[in-house]
Amino acid sequence: MDSTVKRKFKDEIYEQFARIGKALSSGRRLELLELLAQGERSVEELAGETAMSVANCSQHLQILRAAQLVDVRRDGLYARYRLADEAVLRFWLALRELGENRLAEISRLVEAFLKDRQTLEAITIDELRQRIKSHGVVLLDVRPLEEFAAGHIPGARSIPTSELEKRLRELPKRSEIIAYCRGPYCVFADEAVRLLRSRGYRAARLDAGLPDWKAQGFPVEG
């Protein structure tokens, strides 16, 4: 191959890969991927979750779509977005892990903003599976109801954090309760465990979320 042609090929092929990096060069767009990992959402729902205007949120989604990281379907007047496929989910989780391993600022931010978390027992996915088998724990999904409906860990009960205090009687006091939410940077499970412990329940939080469970190949109900 002629050296000029070879150089042209290299320039163009790596520029295509760079499209992915450019699409992910915004914290807001990474947050959108995290939310879409929970299930399909409309632009309006995503804008509300991320405190963005609908127009700004839509622009970010278009950039992700141009890089083929998200898909969209029309539902009447609404556009509903989802991750393009499981490869995008795995890529996001790998990027998150790489950041945690390489950037000390991430752990410092977690310690600064989630410092109370250290007082809450956290268990891993492997520990959760063992406890489900041997202890008969109650698994509590505290995400919004639409996310639970889109997909959840088999056997989980849905009580969003916002409803938990009013629905405590639905939970058995003699059982251990494991709460989970969107992932390691979501605080819904933290809030649920604090409330449960203050009311005399034995409770712990899962240190991961449904996307992590799904990425490990475990079944999902929905």
LINVENNOR-V635116 format. One record per helix or strand of 3 or more residues. SS is the DSSP state (alpha for helix, beta for strand). FROM is the first residue (numbers start at 1). LEN is the number of residues. If there is no record, write none. Layout:
ss->SS from->FROM len->LEN
ss->SS from->FROM len->LEN
This chain:
ss->alpha from->3 len->21
ss->alpha from->27 len->10
ss->alpha from->43 len->8
ss->alpha from->54 len->13
ss->beta from->70 len->6
ss->beta from->78 len->6
ss->alpha from->86 len->17
ss->alpha from->104 len->10
ss->alpha from->115 len->5
ss->alpha from->125 len->11
ss->beta from->138 len->4
ss->alpha from->145 len->6
ss->alpha from->161 len->10
ss->beta from->176 len->6
ss->alpha from->188 len->11
ss->beta from->202 len->8
ss->alpha from->210 len->6
